[in-house]
């Protein structure tokens, strides 16, 4: 069956009314400034990523990449470990500044 054989899409009146109601009742998206129920989870995950857990994961990624690089005689896995370690160190700060930015 070809697409052009399906014919034009038809919507029932009920589905159009339901879609219009959903669009008019939708509230604003306030992802960066509200949601205090998730504040403790956010703080915990940020502390993990920027604390000793994040540093340990970054060091482990570097050591694992260096080990795989030595085994394969290639520097690419070691570079991947370095890049992952840099992401673990800097990305939480970047995400935090993006999410709390005020326009």
N, C-alpha and C positions, 0 to 999 in steps of 0.2 A: 504494500500500500504506500502510495506516495503522499507527501505532506499536502500538496495542492489538492488532493482528492478529498481531504477531510472537510473542507468547506470553512466558512468563517466561524469564529468562536461566538457562541451565543450565551448570554448570561440571563438568568431569570430575574424577574423584578425583585424577588425576595433576596437574592444574593447581592444585588446592587444596593438595596436598602440597608442590608446588614453591613456591607463594606462602608457605606457612608456613615452609619452610626459609629462604627469602630474608629473611623478617621476623626470624627468630631469629638469623640470621648477620650481620645489619646492625650495623655498628659505630657509635659515636657520631660526630656531626658536630662537628668542631673547626675551624671555618673561620677564627677570629680568632687562634688561638694557635699553630697548627702549620703545617706546610707550608714548611719552610725551603728547599725546592727552588725556591720562587717568590719568595724574599726579594730576590734581586738584581733581578728584573723589577719587583717592587713598588717598590723603592727608586728604580730608574731612572725609572719612570713618575711617581712622586711628585715626584722632582726636576724632571722636565720640566714637570709641571703647576704647581708652585710656584716654579719658577725663571724664567729669562729667556724660555724658550719659552712658558710659560703666560701671562706678562705680555705678550709680543708678540702672542699670539693674542687676548688680551683687548682690547688696544689696537686691533688690526686689526678686531675685531668692532665696536667702538665707531665707528671711522672709517667702516667700510662701512655701518653702520646710519645714521650721520649723513649720509653721501652719498646713500643711498637716500631718506632722509627729505627732504633738500633737493630731490631730483629729483621726488618725489611731492608735495611741499609738505605733508608730514604728519610730526608728531613721533613717531608710533608706531614706525617702524623704528629711530629713534635710541634710543628707550626699550628696544626689544628688544636693541639692541647694548649698552646699559648693563647690562641684566639679565644678558646672557650674560657680560659682563666680570666682574660681581660673582660669578656662579657659578664662573667660572674661578679667581677669587681665593680664595673662601671654601669651596667644596665639598670640595676635597681635604683640608682640615683637619677638616671635619665628618666626612667618611667615615673618616678615620684615627682620630678619637676614638670613633666608633661601633664600628669593628671591633676596637679594642684595649680597649674597656670591659670591666671585670670585674664580673660580677653577684655 
